[in-house]
Amino acid sequence: MNAPRAVLNRDLIVATSLRILGAEGLDALSMRRVAQELGTGPASLYAHVENKKELLDLIYDEALAEVRVPEPEPERWLEQLREMALDAFRVLSAHADIAKIGLGNLPTGPNGLRIAEAQMAIMLAGGVPPKFAGIMIDRLGLYICSDVYEDSLHLSRQRDSGKELGSFMEEFFGQIEGFYRSLPVDRFPTLVAQVDNLMDADGIERFEFGLDLILRGLASRVEGADPAGPTTKG
């Protein structure tokens, strides 16, 4: 006897979409593909999800549910903002190229709003002027999504290549390093001389470096704050 089919609802559609996204990437996700996975027709999905845009918004917000949100601690506001950014980076990185959905979108889902509310509360508790806090929510989200999305492009190319991740990345960055070392020294003496420094940092270190620059810039707008801000662990 066949197992009874699960009752179609929005939660099931979102969960199935996230599973397809993780296995096949955002480009493979469509109403038809989700319906196929659920053993039904696309028309049945529209009773629960208006269109693909709404589906994308729903799965993005569902992923954001994994981001931890702390209660504001005024004396640790900058560290808390950094911890939330790193957690969002971790969460989005775990869901293929889902970060692409966050580019150009406002946080209108319950979890996106939950995060924005916490960020605003943390910054205001730390003395950040409200206008700067509002701008920072936008800038921080853009920085996180764009960095994660770029990483996902590398992973997509790796999947398409059929190569193991380690060997693909070694070959990819080896080609970049080789290109810089092959530049004519008379035209690009500084770049050629600094190839090791250009290449000497992994993705996490680069993300944290940029994040700390952004946070230090924000701290400089707060009267009495330490302009050095949080530091990347070396």
Secondary structure, DSSP 8 states (H G I E B T S, - for coil): ---------HHHHHHHHHHHHHHH-GGG--HHHHHHHHTS-HHHHTTT-SSHHHHHHHHHHHHHTTS------GGGHHHHHHHHHHHHHHHHHTSTTTHHHHTT----SHHHHHHHHHHHHHHHHTT--HHHHHHHHHHHHHHHHHHHHHHHHHHHHHHHHT--HHHHHHHHHHHHHHHHHTS-TTT-HHHHHTHHHHH---HHHHHHHHHHHHHHHHHTTSTT--TT-S----
